[in-house]
Amino acid sequence: MHELGRRIVGGELRPGDVLPREELLAEQMNVSRTALREAMKVLSAKGLVESRTKVGTRVRDPRYWHQLDADVLAWRCALMPTEDFVQKLAEMREIIEPSAAAAAARRGSEEQLKRLEAAYAAMDAAQTLDAWAKADLDFHEALLSATNNELMISLFSVIETALGTFFVLSARTVKNFKYSLPHHRKVLDAVRRRQPEAARRAMQRMIADSSTPMNKTRRHVEKG
């Protein structure tokens, strides 16, 4: 299932392509026909393929894919993210996270604020990019949890993989991967002081700033 999903999302199998017959595809992938059928059921549920009588199983257009499905996101992130995908991730953050920061400032409990502070401390102490990215993700997860809005919390579990990829990409484009630490500090301080609008503005500045290094890097590559 994962192998076929990666091939579809990566473009190796294109929209409209008809997959080989079941027995042939099972042999090519060295799996049983039963396992292949189960994989196809999952991929169909995710909107990636559809089966038609006398036609077979074909790849669907991306507009039918469940783009927020955890596996679909993971497959996209496992490939080299395109400029378009990275931009869409930034747009998602612009929609979700400023409001989450404001809600956390209004409703976050003391225990939730301590978790946010701990994540910030881990970012400050990080010595490697991997440690930084994990702590960064923990910070944003703690922030969304502090909204006490179960819909926002559930949404984070869906986009976690994509956000983690975004944070790594952003950090890789600068000499000092901790360059955004001051922005996180401003968000933390605003949430701690119970200042929703200040928290919203601080998060908006953080998101805008995180996109700038990647845009500069892209322009440099294009000129080169």
N, C-alpha and C positions, 0 to 999 in steps of 0.2 A: 504494500500500500504506500509506504513512504517512498520507495523507489519510483513508482509510477507517478506519485504526486509531485516529486521533484522534477521529473521529466516534463510533466505538463506545465507546472509553474515556471520552469526554466526555459520553456519554449522549444525543447527538443521534440515534444509532441505538441502540434499546433492545433488551434481551434478548427474543428471540421475533420481532423484526421480520424480515420477509422482504425481502431486497434486490431491487431491480428486476431484470428479465431482463438477461442478459449484454449483449445488443446495446444495450439502452436505457441501462444503467449506463455502458458504455464510451463512448457518445455524450455522456452527461451530464458525464463526467470528462475528455472529450477525449483518450482514450487508445485504443490498439488493443485488440481483444478478446484478442489474445495476451498483451499486457502485463497486462490485467485478470486473465486466468486465472492468470498467474504470481503476481500480488499475492494472489489468493484462496488459492493454495496456501500462501503464507507465513502469511497470517492464520489459515488452518485449522491449520497446524502450531503456531501460538501459542495455539490454543484459543479464538480469538475468534469464529470462524464455523464452520458445518458445512453441507455440501451433502447434500440428500436428493432422490432421484428423485421426480418429480411434485410436489415441494414447492418446490425451489429452494434458494438459499443463505440461511440465517437466522443472526442473531446469537445467540451462546450466552450462557448465564448466567455472570456473573463468576466463579463458583466453578470453572468449567472453564478460565478464562484462566491462562496461565503467568505468574503475577504477578511472578516474578523475571526474566522475560525482559527483556533490556536495552531493547528497543523499547517494550514495554508500560510499563516503569518511566518511560522517557523521555516517553511520551505523557501519563502521569499527572502527571509533574512539570511538563510544559509548560503544563498547565492550572493553574488556581489550586488548589493542594493543599487538600483538605478537612481539617477538624479531625481526622476519623477517620484519614485517611491519615497525617497528621503524627504522630499518636499511635502508629500502628503502626510508623512509622519509628523512633520513640524506643524502642519495645519491641524492635525488631530490634537496635538498638545495645546495649541493656541485656543482651541475650543474648550478643552476639558480642564486643564490644570490651573489657569487663573481663577476659575470659579471654585475649583477644589480648594485652593489656598485660602480664598475668602471664607468658604464654609468651615474649613479647619480652624480658622481664627475665631469664628463664632461659636463652634460647637465642640472643639477638641477637648478631651478630658486631660487631666494632669498626667495620667499614665500614658496617654497617647502622645502628649508633648514630650515626655521623657524618651519615648521610643524615637521620636523625630530628632531629639538632641543627640541620642546615641548614634543614629545614622550619620548625622553631621560630623560628630567626633571621629567616626570611622573614616569618613571622607578626608578629614583633616590629617589623619594619621597614615593614610594609605601611602605605600612606597612603590607600588606597581600599578600599571594601568588596569590590570584585572581586578585588583583590590579596590581601586577607585570606582570602577564601573559597578561592582557589586554593591558598594556602599551608596553610590549614587542612586541605584535602583531601589535600595532599601529606603532611602530618604523619600523618594517619590511615592513608594508604596505606603510608608508611614503617614505621609501627608494625606493621601486619599483615604486611608483608614480613619484618620482624624475627622473626616467630614461627617462620619456616622451616617452616611448615605449608602445603603446597601447596593444601590444601583451603580454608583460610582466605584464602589469597592469591587463589585463583580466585573465591571468594565476593565479595571486594572488587570485582573487575572487573565483577561482575554488578550490585552495588548502588551503584556509584560515582556514577551520575547522581542517584540518590535521596539519597544522603548529601550530595552537593554542594548540592542544593536545600535540604535540612534546615539546613545550615550557614548558607546565605544568609538563610533565613527567621529563624533564631535571631538572627543578627547584626543584622537589620533592626529587631528589636523593642526594641533598647536604644539609648541615646544614644551610647554608646561601643562600637563593634563589637569592640573588643579586650578586652571585659569578661572573657572566658573565658581570657585569656592565662595568668593565674596557675595555673589548673587544668592547662593543658598543660605548664606548667613543672614542676608536681608529678609528673605522669606521666613526663616526661622524666627528672627526677632519680631517680625510683624505678627506672626501667628502667636508667639508667646505673649505679646502685648495686647492681644485681642483686637487687632486693627485690620478688619477684613479688607478694606479698600487698599491699604498699604500693602497687604499680602498679595492682593490681586495684581497691583502694579509691579511689585518686585518679581512676581512669577512671569509676567508679560515681558519684562526686560531680560530675564534669564533666558527665556525661549528665543527671543529675538537675537540675543548675543550668541547663543549656541549655534545658530544657523549661519552666522557671519563667517567664521573660519572655513566652513565647508564651501560656502559660496566663493570665497577668495581662492581657495585651493583649486576649485573647478575652473575658475577663470584663468588661473596661472597655467593649468594643464592645457586648456584650450589654446592659449597664446603660444605655449611651447610647441 
